[in-house]
Amino acid sequence: MRLIYYILLFQFFSVFICYESAYGKESGNQTRKALRIAKKNAVLLDSINQLLVVFNKIPESSTSVLVALEKKDKKWLVALPPVPAGIGRKGFAAPGAKREGDQMSPTGLFPLGQLFCYEKDVKTRLTYIQTSSEDKWIDDPNSPDYNRHIRGATQAGSYENLKINSDEYKYCMVIEYNMHPVVKGMGSAIFLHLSAGELPNPSSGCVVVTQQDMEMLLKWMNPELKPSIIMGNEKDLLDGLRKNQ
């Protein structure tokens, strides 16, 4: 009986070690890809010292990986290990192809902007707005406030409330896509926000992470280091982005 017990125990640990080895190998591959993406886009990243690299292998996939990098002595280093992230239900749009309502996430390099939080006290060095029921993000392409934050009344035909009946926007950070300048119909309300459940879910175009991973990112981010995000299919990012993408 004891022999059977030891055999079963040995089999369990063998499977566990193999799993850990495979997971570690995949994590290492993702890390190396993120570093290669940063290196390939070095000119665009010259003034940026904190970077989220979000990429997938199949453009149409709604799942991706997020790797946090930090530049020290002009060299990119991994700041936080790879974590899963949800993106648009139809994956990443090709560079420059994102449109309002297409259920795709944009491809490109974007500053990480205003942070909205339900709570009054948040463990982060970033400045943030405590969200109220008056906070909205306008997604009506015909509104003069398209792709902008409005607090209070609006004449816009459609908008997103930033305080909703779930924790998905408990921490909600603006990804500054289509903002400098805003172009009608090119897409709006692209955020880094929380998943609905324990795993990242697909979105209408946002980047979605778990609360645990978001809190880790918020503690790490330093506004003086210009936190930004580069996102897209890995082939597009490894080919290198042009300045206006």
N, C-alpha and C positions, 0 to 999 in steps of 0.2 A: 504493500500500500504506500509506504514511504517512497519507494522507487518511482511509482507512478506520479506521486506528488512532485518529485524533483524533475521528472521528465516534463510535466506540464508547466512547471515554473520556468524551466530552461526554454521551452518553446515560446512562452509569453515574452520573456526578456529578449529572445532572438528577434521576434516580430517587432518589439518596441525599438530595439536598436536599429533595425533596418528602416523603420519609419523615420526615426530621428535623423538617420543618415541621409535619407532621401529628401526630407524636409530641409535639412541644412544645406544640401547641394542646391536645391531649388532656390532657397533664400539667397545663397551666394550668387547664383546666376542673375537673379533680379537686381541684386546690389551692383554687380558688375555692369549690367545694362544701364542702370541709372547713372553710374559714373561715366560711362561712355557717352550717354546722351548729354550730360553736362559738358564734357570735353568737346563734343562735336559742335555745341552751341556756345562755345566760350566767348566769342565776340559779343553776343547778345547779353551774356551774363556778367559782363565785366564789372558792373557797379553793384551787383547783387551778391549777398553773402549768406543768405539762407534760402533754400530752394526745396520745394516739394516737386518730385518727379512722379507723374502719374501716367501710366502707359498700359496698353494691352497688346496681345500678340495678334488677335483677329480683330480688325477694325469694327465689325458689327457686334462684337461681344459687349454685354453690359457690365462685365466684371473687369477689374483692372488691379494693378498693384500700385501702392504709394510708398515712395522711399524719401526720407528727409535727409538732405545734405547740408553741410555747412562748410564755407570756404575759410581756410586758415593758411596764412602765408601763401596765398594765391593758389592753393591746392584744395580741391573738393574732397571732403571726407564724409563718411556716413555718420550722421548724427543720431538717427533712430532706425531700428531694423524695419525691413519691409512689412507692410500691413495690407490687407485686402481693402479695396475701395469699390463702391458702386459708381457707375456713370450713367449716361443716357440709355434709355431702353433699346435704342438702335445703335448704340456704340458711339464712336467718335466720328464727327463730320471731317471730311478732308479739309486741309488748310484753306481758309477763306470761304468754305461752303456752308457754314452754320446759318440757319434761318429760324425765325420765330415759329415755335410749335412743331419743329421737326423731330422732337424726342431724341436729339443727339447732343452730345457734349462738344464744345468747340475745341479745335486744335490750336495751340499757340503758347506763347509766354505771356503771363499776365501778373500784375501786382496783386497781392492779397490786401484787400481794402478793409472797409469798416466791419467791425465785429458787433453783432447784436446778441445779447444774452438775456434770458428770462430772469436770472438771479442778480441781486445787487452786488454780491461779492464773488469774484471769479479769480482763480489763481493764474494770473497771466500778467505780463508786462505790457501787453497791448492795451490801448485805450478802447473802451467799448461803450455802447449805448444799452442801458437796461430797457428791454423791449416792452412796449405797452400796446394796448389794443388799437391805438391810433397809428401805429407804424405800418406803412404799406410800401410795396415795391411795384412800380407801375409797369405792366407788360402790354399795354395798349399801344401798338405802333403809331396810332394817329394822335396820341396825346403829346403835348409839348414836354411832358415829364417822363416820356418813355425811357425805361431802364434807369430810373432814378428813385431814390428814397423820398417818400413824402410822409410827414406826420400830420394827421388831421384830414380835413375834407379834401376831396379831389373830384374833378370833372371827368377823369379817365373812365373809359368804358370797361376796363378790366384791370385788376391788380391782384397781387398776393398779399395777404395779411402776414406780418412777420411774427405775430403771436397767435398760435393755433392750438387746437385741442389735442396736441400730442407733444412729445419732447423732440420731434425732428428738428425744430428750429430753436431748441434750448440754447445751443451755440450755433450761430449762423454767421459765417464770414463771407463777405462779398468777394467773388473772383472778378476782377475788373475787366471783364470781356465786354467789348462794344461800348466803351465808356469814354474814350479819349481819341476821337469824338464819338458820340452816339450816332449810329446810322439806322434809320428807320427800317424795321423788318429783319435786321441782322441777328436778332436774338436778345433775350433779356433775362434778368433774375437768375444768373448763374452763381450759385453759392457753394461753399464747403459747409456741409451740415451733417446732422446725425442720422443714423439709420433708424428705421421704424422698429426693428427688432434687434436680436443679438448679432445678426450678420448684416453686412452692408447690402442694401437693396438697390435695384435699378431706379433711375430718376427720370425727370423730364429733360435733363441736361446738366444737372448739378453733379458735384463730387460728394459721395456719401461715405462716411466712416462711422465706426462704433463710438459710443460715448467715451469709453476708456482710451481709445486711440486719439480722439479729439482733445481730451484733457491733457494727454501727454504732449500733443503738438502745441497747445496753448501755453503750457508751462515753458516749452522750449523756445518759442518764437520771441525774437527781440526786434522791436521796431527800428532800432538803429542799424540793423543788418539788412533792411529792405526785404522782408519775406515775400517771396514770389512763388508762382506755380508754373511749371512747364508741363503740358498735358497733350496727349494724342496717341495714335497708334505708334508702336515702337519703330516701325520702318520709317514713318514720316519724321520722327524725332531724330533718328540716327542718320537720316539723310541730311539733316540740318534745316532749321527754319530760316526764312528770310525775315528781315527786320520788321516788316509790317504785318506778319502773321501772328 
